[in-house]
Amino acid sequence: MRRTLKIAAFAACLLGTCAQFVLAQSDPIVDSSHISVINPTRKTLGTLHSTAPATINSSQSVSPALPLWQYTVVSPRDGKPYSGSMVGGNPFNRGARTTNVNVVLIPLRIMFTGTTRNFDPTSPDPGCLGAGNTALRLTQQSPLLTTSPNLTMNGVNVGTVTYPDGFQRANFWSSVSAVSPAYHMALNVTTEPVQTVSMANNLYSNGGTALFNGHSYCSTNSNTADNPPATGFVDINYMDPQLNTIIGNLNLNANQFPLFLMYGVVLTNGAPLPNFSCCVLGYHSTVSNSPTTAAPGQTYGIAEYDAGGIFGGVTDMSVLTHEFMEWVNDPSTVNLVPAWGNIGQVSGCQNNLEVGDPLSGTLAPGISMPNGMTYHPQEMAFYSWFLGGTPTGTGGKFASNGSFTAVAANCP
C-alpha cells in the first residue's frame, strides 16, 4: 500500500497553466501491486474520549526481514485493541539495547528524453544549494543520516543521535529515559550509484509524464538554458514500477530499507495532463500485495530534497523525515488506530499510524550541522497521540515540538 505525502493549498501558474497544489490526505491508490485498506470520508471531529493510560502488552519480535517489535494496545479512545509493529527494538521490554537498521540511499536521475533536461541529486547546484553542494551530499550530511549532538525535542536532550533515533527515543521517552542512553536505533547507511529513470517528455499530451517550467522552484541544475529553471512532474503510477525494478536490479533484500532521493522533481497522482493532480513529494510503501504487521515484505520509500520554493512549510530534509519516520512507525502500512482526521494533510478521517500526516507542513526547530547547514525536519506526532492515554513522549506532549498537548480527537 502506498502512503503519500501531498502538499499544500498553494496555487502557481506554470507555463501559463494554473495548477492547484492541494493539501490532501494519504488517499488510497489502487493498482496492480498495491492494495488499499483505507477508505477515508469527510466527517466532523468527535469529542475526546477517556485519557486513562493505555494498557500495553508488547513483546520483542524480529522478522526474517526487518528488525521489528510487535505491540498490542487497548486504546482509551475507543476501548478496542490494536496491534502493530515498528522498526527497531522494543522500548517497553528490555529497552536498553541498540538495534541496527540497514538503510540504502539511492539517488535518482530523472531524464526526459528528447530534451536536454534531467534532474540529478548528484549534480552540483550552487545557485540553490551553495558552492560544492549536491542534494545527495546534503542528505548524507543531514541529521536524518548523521548524528547531531544534543538533539532536543520538547526541551529534552535525547542524545547525540540521528533524527530517526532521536525521534523514537522521544516518542517513548517515558520508557527509555530510565535506560538512557542505551536504547537506540543505529542506522547502517550505504549509498548506491545514481540510478537513471528515463521517460518521454509528454508536455502537452495525456501521457504518464510531464515537464513544466517552475517559476519559483529553486533548481538550476536541470541542464537547460531555460529561464526560469525547470521543474519535473512525473506520474506516481509510472514512477513506482521503476523503483521496484531498481530494487530488483540492485539485489536488495527485505532487511534493507531503500530510500530513493529526488531533486527538482515532484510526483503527480495520475497523468499530469489534462487534469493536473499535484503534488506528491514522497511516499513509503511495500512490494507485498498483502503485507502484515509481522511481515511487511520489501519496504521502500521515496522523497525529494527540497531547496525551497513553491511549497510552503517544506524545505531541505522535511519531506525525507516525514517519509522515514512514517516508515519506522508503520513499515507494513497496516498499523491501524482509532480514526482521526481533519488535521494536517488529512481532510476527512484516517485510521492508520502515520506520524507525519497530522503535522504536514509544520517544521520543527532547525538543527545546525558541522557542514554549516541548518536543517529543518518536519514535526511528528507521537504514538500516544493516536492511541490515547498518558503521553509517552518527551515533555508530556503528544508531538515532537509540542504542537499537540492532548490526544487525537475521535473522527466518527
Summary of the structure (lengths in Angstrom):
residues: 412
radius of gyration: 20.3
end to end distance: 23.4
largest distance: 61.6
contacts: 1486
relative contact order: 0.21
helix: 15%
strand: 34%
